[in-house]
Amino acid sequence: MGRSTAMTIRVLGFPITIGVAFPLFMVILGYISRLEGIQLVIWVVFGTFAILVHELGHALAFRRYGLESSIQFWGLGGLTIPNDQQAAATLPDREWLVVSVAGPAVGLVLGGIGLALQGVVADQSPEIRSAVGTWTFVNLVWGIFNLLPIGRLDGGNAVMHLLRLAFGDEGEVLALVTSIAFSAMVVVVALANHYVYVAFIAVLFGLANPYQYRALFQGLFPGMAGRLEKRAPEVKQPRPRRYTFEDEPGPAWVDEGEEPPPQP
């Protein structure tokens, strides 16, 4: 068997697994941004730290509600996974709302500190000013971006649970429509301004998710969806799923309803 390329550490009791794809992606992203030398190192270190504390925000919120979790770093960011996903699926929307915003909230606080330090280091060397600017960007800007109402981001999850609190099951339909429409708008605006990477993220996290379209169809046309399922009982249809957490970026999925019977 081959040796695993992932490394696992523990922070505040949470197991954190970091695969080789994540630092490689950070280096590539820094290189594309024309960073080199010490600036590239600072970018990778601060970026990794920003994502780590973001995910710890989610993990600590889960712990507040009696759920332990683990953190995984993947190619585009981090993912906080509850150890007991069945229990996580039963958390009320109010608690899920707290879990969703806990990660970006940490980033906003740290980014605010970086913003305050901009004036303090105004007379310092370019390296120090650059380091503070990188700290501010990876915490503040990434935190704000994660709060956009895009389905697989924390903001999309937060809007989902907020609207469910306000409107019940109809709120989920409103959240899905909001996510799809907002993601499409971001793609158009980003491409018009040549921000290809932003457009890619909006497509990946907001539009390229077949489950949300099926859930939207079932929410808008419950009778028709039921008739279609009855007409083709021999075809096993995927059950509707809902977002559990971001992240961040990248969702985890929890099946709703009972577990399927074991296959022979």
N, C-alpha and C positions, 0 to 999 in steps of 0.2 A: 504494500500500500504506500502511496506517496505521502510525503510529509505535508501537513497543513501549512498554508502561507498566512494564516490568520493568527493574531496575538490576542490573548484575553487577559485583562487586568481587572481589578476591583477598585471602585471609587464609592465611598459612602455605603459599602456593602452591595453595590450593584455590579454584576459582571458586565464588562464592556469588551466587546469583540471588535477588533480592527483588522480588516482584510487589506491586502496589498493594493486593491483597486482604489481605495480612498486616498491615501497619500499620493498615489500616481495621478489621480484626477486633480488634486490640489496643485501639484507641480505643473501639470499641463495648463490648468487654468491661469496660474501665475505667469507661465511662459507666454501664453496668448496675450496676457495683459502687459507684456514687455517688462516683467520684473526679472531681476537677476541678482546674483550674489547674495548679500545679507538681506536685501529687500525680499527676495524670493523665500529665504529661510523664515523671515518674520511673517510673511504671508501664510506659509504652511502652518507654522506654530500657532499663530493667533487664530487662523481659520479653524484649525482642529479644536482649539480651546473653546471657541465660540459655539461650535456645534456640540461639544461635550456638555457645556453648562446648559445649553438649550435643552438637550435630551434629559439632563439631570432634573431640570425643572418639571418635565413631564413625569419622570420617575418618582420624584418626591411627592407630586400631586397624587399619583396612584397610591403611594405608600400612605398618604393621608387618609385615603379611603379604604385602607386595609389590603391593598394589592401590591405584592412585590413584582418587580419587572427586571428585564435585562435590556441592554443597549447594544445595538449593532451599527457599525459604520459601514456604509456601502458606497458605491461609486459616486453618488450625487449628494450624500449627506449622512444623516443618522436616523435611526429608527428605534423607538422605545416599545418593547413588546411585553405586555403583562404575562406573567407566568401562568395565571389561570384566566384564559380568555373567555371561558363560559361565565365566570363571575364578572369579568369586565363588561360583557355584553349586557348584564343586568343593571349596571350603574344607571341611575337616573340622569336625565339630560342636564340637570343643574350641575351635577358632579362632572359629567363629561365636558361641560362648558369650561369648568375650572381647569381640568386636565389639558384641554386644547390651548388655552391662553397662557398656561403656566410657563411653557417653553419660551415663546416670544417675549413674555414679560421680563424674564431674566436678561435676555439680549437687549431689550430697551433700556433697562437700568444700567447695564454695563456700557452700552453705547452712549447713554446720557453722560456718564462719567467721562468717557473719552471726548465727548463734545465739549464738556467743561474744561478739559485739559488743553484744548486747542489754544486758548489764549495764554495759558501758563507757559507753554513751550514755544510761543511765537518767536522768541529770541534765541532758541536753541539751534543746534545743528540741523541740517536737512535730514539726516538719518533719524534723529529723534522725532522731528515733525512728521516724517513719513511713517514711522512706527505708530505714533498716536493716531494718524489718519487711517492706517490699516485697521487698528483696534476699533476705531469708531465705525468704520465701514462694515466689518464683518459682524459686529454686534447690532448696531443701530439699523443699518440699511437691510441686512438680512432679516432682522426681527420685524421690520415694517413689511417687507415683501412677504414674509410668512403669514402675515395677518390679512393678506388680500383674500377676497371671497372666492377662491379657486378650490374646487372640490377636494383634492388630495393634500392641500396645504392646511396648516392649522386654522387659518382664517375661514376656509371653507367648512371645516369641521365645527368651528365655533358658531358660524352662521346657521348651520344645520340644526344644532342643538338649541340655539337661541330661538329660532323660528318654530321648532317643535314645542318649546315651552310656551310660546305665544299663541300658536294656532293648532297645536296637536299634530295629527298625521298630515294635514294639509301643509304644514310648515315645511315638511320634507320636500314636497313638490316645489314649493317656492324656492327652497335652497338649491335644488337641482337646476331649476331654470336660471337662477342667479349665477350659479357657477358656470354653466355652459355659455350664457350670454357674456358674462364678464371675461371669461377666458378668450372667447372669440374676439372681443374688443381689444384685449391686450395683444393678441397675435397681430391684428391689423395695424394697430398703432406702432408696435415694435418693428414690424417689417417696414412700415413706411419711414421709420427713422433709422433703419439699418441695424437694429438691435436683434440680430439673429438669435443669439443665445437666450434672450428674454422670451422671444417667440417660441423657441424650442421648449423652454420650461413650461410655458402656458399650454402648449399642445400636450406635452407629456403628462402634466399633472391635472389639467383641466378638461381636455377634450378626448384624449386617447384612453378612455375608460368605458368599455361596453356596458358594465354593470349599471352605471348611472343612467344610461339611456333606457335600459330595460326597466329600472325602477321608476323612471319618469313616465314611461308608457303605462305601467301598471297603476301609477298614481292618477294619471289623467283619464285613463280608460279602463277602470277595474273590471267592468262587465265584459268588454271585448277581450281583455287579457285572459279572463277566466274561460271564455268560450274557446279561445285558441288553444289553451292548455288541455281542455276536455277533448278537443278534436284530435289531438296527437298524444294520447297517453303513453304510447310505446316509446316516445322520445324523451329521454331524461333531460329536463330543462334545469339549468343552474338556478339555484334558489337566490332570491334577492339578498344582497348583502349591504351592510352600511359601513361607513367609515368609522374607525375606532380612534385613530390618532394619526398624526401626521408623520406628521411629519415630515418629514422634513427632511429631507423631504422625501416622502415615500410612505405609502399607507400600509397599515396592517389590516387584515380583513377578519371579521368575525361572522360566522354564519348565524343567522337568526333562526329561531325555531329549534326543533329537536334534532338530535344527531341522526344521520341516516343509518339504517340497519346495516350490520356488517355484511359484507359480500361473501358469498360462498367460495 
